[in-house]
Amino acid sequence: MTEYQFGRILSAHLSGVDGLCAGSRWWWARPAPYPCCQAAWAARWRARVATRRFLDGLP
């Protein structure tokens, strides 16, 4: 997957006014607490990529 695709996942899976994940409700019609599995996974992936880029830039 590309960073663009992970960004789309994170932009769709936001907290609703009731504290449930809006993306899970919209895509799968299931109530899931925020952050849902997909949002947490995409955020972890993005953090790993940022850390890897930072560490690769060090001498």
N, C-alpha and C positions, 0 to 999 in steps of 0.2 A: 504494500500500500504506500501511497505517497503522502507527503505532509499535507497536501491539499485535501485529501480524503479524510485524514484525521481531523483536520480543521472543520470539515463539514460535520463530522460526528459530534465534535465538541459544540459547534454552533447550534445543532439541533437538540441536543440533550441539555436543556437548561431547566432550572428550577421553576416550577409553576407557582401560582399564588397560594396553592394549597400545600406546597412543599414536596410535591411529587414531580417526577421527571416528565417534562412535556414531550420529549422525543419518544420515550417509551410508550406513552399514551397515544401519540399520533401514529407511530409506525406499527405498533403491535396491539393497540387497544388494551394495554395492561397497565394497571397502576403500579409504579415502582418508586420507592423513595429516592430522592436526589441526594448524592450522585448515584446513578444506576451503574450497573456493571460496565456498560459500554463507555460511559463518560469517564469513569475511573480508569479504565483500561487505556483510553485514548490520552488522558492526561499523563499517565505513567509513561507511555510511549514518547510523548512530546518532551517530557522531562529527561528521559534517557538520551534522546537525540541532542538536546541542548547541552547536557553534561558531556557527551561524547565530543561535540564540536568544541566546547571550551577546553577540554583536556587535550585534544589533538592539536590545539593552537599553542600549547605550552612547549617550551624547549625541552 
